Amino acid sequence: MAKLILLRHGQSVYNQKNIFTGWSDVDLSKQGKKEAKEAGELLRKSGILPEVCFTSWLKRAIHTSQIVLKELNWEQIDVIKSWKLNERHYGAWQGKDKNKIKKEVGEKMFLKIRRGYAAPPPPLEDGDKRLPQNEKKYQNLDIDILPKSESLKDTKKRVVNYFYEKIAPYLSKNKTVLVSAHGNSLRALVMELEGISKKDVAKLEIPTGELIVYEFDKTLKVESKNILKIKK
């Protein structure tokens, strides 16, 4: 039976400081490394060994997958990276304190953008050094597909397309797949897999280091869901 393991990366240094991260390529905090190690321990104790791993182009997700696979003593499997699994792009909010942004825009607008489905944060302006095209790793991509800001709806489009194009073929062969990604890229995928509404997705929260294990039938319909939680 096909299994899909979704893992949100461990706590990052921006998570620790309550800063909007988005595509900012910050690393794991000390706590985040501990969470990743504990996630690996949970998979080992559960007897779950992935046959392939997918992750984003952001090092907090990449390093989480590396720590997990090392803990499993299972580092030989293929690890496939794609920017399409990156976190939601938080535009002009990236690198800014969440509480300060809330005070500036008001709680209603803050929640509409942060937790809602279709509202993006203010976009980065042309010339902003935070634009993806200013980073070497994105310079071979078409500038027109690189975001200046994203809503969850925008994030869902790229993540779900990538899921059906690259990840689902492994599941159709009854493989066990690990995806190490981000809060919003995983919220978008869970929304698709579970048929969660645009309204109800606002209530969906995936903590750092949390493991969600899905099992699928032959038609790739979800048959079961199990959440493996690390101790905080």
Secondary structure, DSSP 4 states (H G I P E B T S, - for coil): -EEEEEEEPPPBHHHHHTB--TT----B-HHHHHHHHHHHHHHHHHT---SEEEE-SSHHHHHHHHHHHHHHT-TTSEEEE-GGGSPPP-GGGTTSBHHHHHHHH-HHHHHHHHHSSSPPPPPPPTT-TTSGGGSGGGTTS-GGGS-SS--HHHHHHHHHHHIIIIIHHHHTTT-EEEEEE-HHHHHHHHHHHHT--TTGGGG----TT-EEEEEE-TTS-EEEEEEE----
